[in-house]
Amino acid sequence: MPNSSNRGHEVLVSTNWVADRLSDPSVRIVESDEDVLLYDTGHIANAVKVDWHSDLNDERIRDYIDARQFERLMGRIGVTNDTTVVLYGDKSNWWACYAYWVFAMFGHKKLKIMDGSRKMWLDEKRPITQDAYQFPETTYKVAGEHRHIRAFRTDVLRHLGNPDARQESVKLPAGRALVDVRSPGEFSGELLHMPDYPQEGAIRGGHIPGAVNIPWGVAVADDGTFRSAEEIRKIYEAEGVTSDKDVVVYCRIGERSALTWFVLHELLGFPKVRNYDGSWTEWGNVVGLPVRNPSLERRRETAQKPSARPAVGAM
């Protein structure tokens, strides 16, 4: 495990650690993927599936399940308040970190991420199975909800200092940072979604004024594991994102920013980090919110430049 922070050792575990505890009754292994059909093609033995779409999100409104629904979910997958939950998944653990963040909001204390994700387990030729696992149902109680790690749209506006909607340039109040973890193309307004994905989901492109663009992937090494705490800290400090600041992170729908929340809050130990899960699909669709769109600014500049005329007498 490359991360050298003490906190990293608490919340990150290796594939070896997981392999040694496949039958440990105090550990529940949970797979959560972007591709919700992936679990059925093969998964770690004794792992249960948590579907980010149907298990963690409310069916009627755009929000998470409530505390009672979370208790039923945990009971169904055989988790007690004392169970150590180890999450892993595809896409460098985007959705595993998203599930981790949701579990943390409902106050579950014993949470870990399998470093290297599903990909590392497969790359190491470790066994997988298509067997479905069911564990005896448990009684789970949400002791307290930790809503301080989540930001809503109104929170983000206050974080910006409540700027005018027509204001394109915003200087954040002292002691605050706003991180857009999307790709540079999305940040610039050239794209509405990641490259190679359908370009949909928002009416407007660009980013929230005052945000710095630090893509989620800077924290992940080529082998899919997290970089060392020292490496990650230097990257964020270079952009003015330091542990003494109140930090809000966002992406398109909250999953990539959940990974960055995990990096800053859980691995580096930044005390105040919130994930704005409404993210760009909310912000880019709401009437009257401030937007910075560098690609639009460049197009305007190009259009305003006088066209070149041939010199007099040129053939």
C-alpha positions in Angstrom: 0.0 0.0 0.0 1.7 3.2 -1.2 0.0 5.7 1.2 2.1 6.5 4.1 -0.3 8.6 6.3 -1.6 7.0 9.5 -5.1 7.8 8.4 -4.5 6.1 5.1 -3.5 2.9 6.9 -6.8 3.0 8.8 -9.1 3.3 5.8 -7.1 1.7 2.9 -6.5 -2.1 2.8 -4.6 -4.2 0.3 -5.9 -7.0 -1.8 -3.8 -9.3 0.4 -5.7 -8.0 3.5 -9.0 -8.7 1.8 -7.9 -12.2 0.6 -6.9 -13.1 4.2 -10.4 -12.2 5.5 -12.8 -13.6 3.0 -14.5 -15.7 5.7 -14.2 -13.4 8.6 -17.7 -12.9 10.0 -16.7 -9.4 11.4 -15.9 -8.2 7.8 -18.4 -7.6 5.0 -17.0 -7.1 1.5 -19.1 -4.8 -0.7 -18.8 -4.3 -4.4 -20.2 -1.1 -5.9 -19.7 -0.4 -9.6 -20.6 2.2 -12.2 -21.6 -0.8 -14.4 -24.4 -2.2 -12.3 -24.3 -5.5 -14.2 -20.6 -6.1 -13.5 -21.0 -7.9 -10.2 -23.0 -10.7 -11.8 -20.1 -11.5 -14.2 -17.9 -12.3 -11.3 -16.9 -10.9 -7.9 -14.8 -11.6 -4.8 -16.1 -14.5 -2.8 -18.5 -13.5 0.0 -18.9 -10.0 -1.5 -22.3 -8.5 -1.6 -23.5 -6.0 -4.2 -24.7 -2.5 -3.4 -26.1 -0.8 -6.4 -25.5 3.0 -6.3 -28.6 3.6 -8.3 -31.2 1.4 -6.8 -29.8 0.8 -3.3 -28.4 4.2 -2.3 -30.7 6.6 -4.1 -34.4 7.4 -3.5 -36.7 6.1 -6.3 -38.9 9.2 -6.3 -36.7 12.3 -5.7 -33.1 13.1 -6.5 -31.7 12.3 -3.1 -30.3 9.5 -1.0 -32.3 7.0 0.8 -33.3 8.1 4.4 -32.1 6.6 7.6 -34.8 4.0 7.9 -34.1 2.8 4.3 -30.4 2.7 5.1 -31.0 0.5 8.2 -33.0 -1.9 6.0 -30.2 -2.0 3.4 -27.6 -2.8 6.1 -29.8 -5.4 7.7 -30.4 -7.0 4.3 -26.7 -7.4 3.5 -25.9 -8.7 7.0 -24.1 -5.6 8.4 -24.3 -4.7 12.1 -23.1 -1.4 13.6 -19.8 -3.2 14.6 -19.2 -4.8 11.1 -16.1 -3.7 9.2 -17.3 -2.8 5.7 -14.7 -3.1 2.9 -15.8 -1.5 -0.4 -14.3 -1.9 -3.8 -15.5 -1.5 -7.4 -14.7 -0.5 -11.0 -13.4 2.8 -12.3 -10.6 3.2 -9.8 -13.2 2.9 -7.0 -15.3 5.9 -7.9 -18.5 4.3 -6.8 -16.9 2.4 -3.9 -15.8 5.8 -2.6 -19.3 7.2 -3.3 -20.9 4.3 -1.3 -18.2 4.9 1.4 -19.3 8.6 1.6 -23.0 7.7 1.9 -22.2 5.1 4.6 -20.2 7.7 6.4 -23.1 10.2 6.2 -25.2 7.6 8.1 -22.5 7.3 10.7 -21.1 3.9 10.0 -17.7 4.0 11.6 -15.8 0.9 10.4 -15.2 1.6 6.7 -12.4 0.7 4.4 -11.6 0.9 0.7 -9.7 -1.9 -1.1 -6.8 -0.1 -2.7 -6.3 -0.8 -6.4 -10.0 -1.5 -6.9 -11.6 -4.5 -8.7 -9.0 -4.1 -11.5 -6.1 -4.9 -9.2 -7.8 -8.0 -7.9 -8.3 -9.2 -11.4 -4.9 -8.2 -12.6 -3.4 -10.3 -9.8 -5.4 -13.3 -11.1 -7.2 -13.7 -7.8 -10.3 -15.9 -7.9 -13.8 -14.6 -8.5 -17.1 -16.3 -8.4 -20.6 -15.8 -9.8 -22.2 -17.2 -6.7 -24.8 -15.0 -5.0 -24.3 -14.5 -1.3 -26.9 -13.9 1.4 -26.1 -13.5 5.0 -28.5 -13.7 8.0 -30.4 -10.4 8.3 -29.3 -8.1 11.1 -30.7 -5.3 13.1 -28.9 -2.0 12.2 -29.5 1.3 13.9 -28.4 4.7 12.5 -27.0 6.4 15.6 -26.5 9.8 14.0 -26.3 11.3 10.6 -23.1 13.2 9.6 -24.6 15.8 7.2 -21.6 18.1 7.6 -19.7 16.1 4.9 -22.4 17.0 2.3 -23.0 20.4 0.5 -26.2 21.5 -1.1 -26.5 24.2 -3.8 -27.4 26.9 -1.2 -24.3 25.9 0.8 -22.1 26.3 -2.3 -23.6 29.8 -3.0 -22.7 30.8 0.6 -19.3 29.3 0.1 -18.8 31.6 -2.8 -20.0 34.6 -0.9 -23.4 34.8 -2.6 -22.2 36.4 -5.8 -24.5 37.9 -8.4 -25.6 35.4 -11.0 -24.1 37.5 -13.8 -20.7 37.6 -12.1 -18.3 35.5 -14.1 -15.2 36.0 -12.0 -15.4 35.2 -8.2 -12.8 35.4 -5.5 -13.6 33.1 -2.7 -13.7 34.5 0.8 -10.6 33.8 2.8 -10.2 30.3 4.2 -12.3 28.6 1.5 -11.5 26.4 -1.5 -13.7 25.0 -4.2 -12.4 22.0 -6.3 -13.8 20.9 -9.6 -12.6 17.3 -10.1 -13.8 16.8 -13.6 -11.7 16.6 -16.8 -10.2 19.8 -18.2 -12.7 19.7 -21.1 -15.6 19.7 -18.8 -14.1 22.5 -16.7 -13.5 24.6 -19.7 -17.1 24.2 -21.0 -16.1 22.3 -24.2 -17.7 19.1 -22.9 -20.8 18.4 -20.8 -19.5 15.0 -19.7 -16.3 13.0 -19.7 -14.6 12.2 -23.0 -16.2 9.1 -24.7 -19.4 9.5 -22.7 -22.7 10.9 -24.1 -22.6 14.7 -24.0 -25.7 15.3 -22.0 -27.0 16.1 -18.5 -26.7 19.9 -18.4 -28.0 22.9 -20.3 -24.9 24.9 -19.8 -21.2 24.0 -19.8 -18.4 25.4 -17.8 -17.7 25.5 -14.1 -18.6 27.2 -10.8 -16.8 30.6 -10.6 -14.0 30.5 -8.1 -13.3 26.8 -8.6 -9.9 25.3 -9.3 -9.6 22.3 -11.6 -7.8 19.3 -10.0 -9.0 16.2 -11.8 -9.8 13.2 -9.5 -7.2 11.1 -11.2 -4.2 13.0 -10.0 -4.5 11.1 -6.7 -4.3 7.7 -8.4 -1.1 5.9 -9.6 -0.8 4.0 -12.9 -1.6 0.7 -11.2 -4.9 2.0 -9.8 -3.7 2.4 -6.2 -3.7 5.8 -4.4 -0.5 7.8 -4.5 1.3 8.5 -1.3 -0.1 11.1 1.0 3.0 13.3 0.4 2.5 13.3 -3.3 -1.2 14.1 -3.1 -0.7 16.8 -0.5 1.8 18.6 -2.8 -0.5 18.5 -5.7 -3.4 20.2 -3.8 -1.2 22.6 -1.9 0.2 23.9 -5.3 -3.4 24.9 -6.2 -4.1 26.5 -2.8 -6.1 23.7 -1.3 -4.7 23.2 2.2 -5.9 21.5 5.3 -6.7 24.8 7.1 -9.4 25.6 4.6 -13.1 24.9 4.3 -13.2 22.8 1.1 -16.1 21.9 -1.2 -15.6 19.4 -4.0 -17.9 18.6 -7.0 -18.0 16.8 -10.4 -21.0 15.9 -12.6 -23.2 13.7 -10.4 -21.0 13.3 -7.2 -19.2 10.1 -7.7 -15.8 11.4 -8.9 -15.9 14.1 -6.3 -16.7 11.4 -3.6 -13.3 9.9 -4.5 -11.7 13.3 -4.0 -13.6 13.8 -0.8 -12.2 10.4 0.4 -8.7 11.5 -0.6 -8.8 14.8 1.2 -10.9 14.0 4.2 -10.0 10.3 4.9 -6.5 9.9 3.5 -5.0 13.3 4.2 -7.2 14.1 7.2 -8.4 17.5 6.1 -11.0 18.4 8.8 -13.6 20.2 6.7 -14.4 18.7 3.3 -17.9 18.6 1.8 -19.0 16.8 -1.3 -21.5 18.8 -3.4 -23.3 15.8 -5.0 -25.8 17.9 -6.9 -22.7 18.9 -8.9 -22.8 20.0 -12.5 -26.0 18.3 -13.4 -27.7 20.5 -10.9 -25.7 23.7 -11.2 -25.6 23.6 -15.0 -29.4 23.2 -15.2 -30.6 25.7 -12.7 -31.8 29.2 -13.8 -29.9 32.1 -12.4 -26.7 30.6 -11.1 -23.3 32.1 -11.9 -21.2 30.1 -14.5 -17.7 30.6 -15.8 -17.3 29.2 -19.3 -13.7 29.7 -20.7 -14.6 28.0 -24.0 -17.3 30.6 -24.6 -15.0 33.4 -23.6 -12.5 32.2 -26.2 -15.1 32.0 -28.9 -16.2 35.6 -28.1 -12.6 36.8 -28.3 -12.2 35.1 -31.7 -15.4 36.5 -33.1 -14.4 40.1 -32.0 -11.0 40.0 -33.8 -11.1 41.8 -37.1 -10.7 39.5 -40.1 -7.3 39.8 -41.8 -7.5 41.7 -45.1 -5.1 41.2 -48.0 -2.5 44.0 -48.6 -3.3 46.5 -51.3 -2.2 45.2 -54.6 -1.9 41.6 -53.5 -2.7 39.1 -56.2 
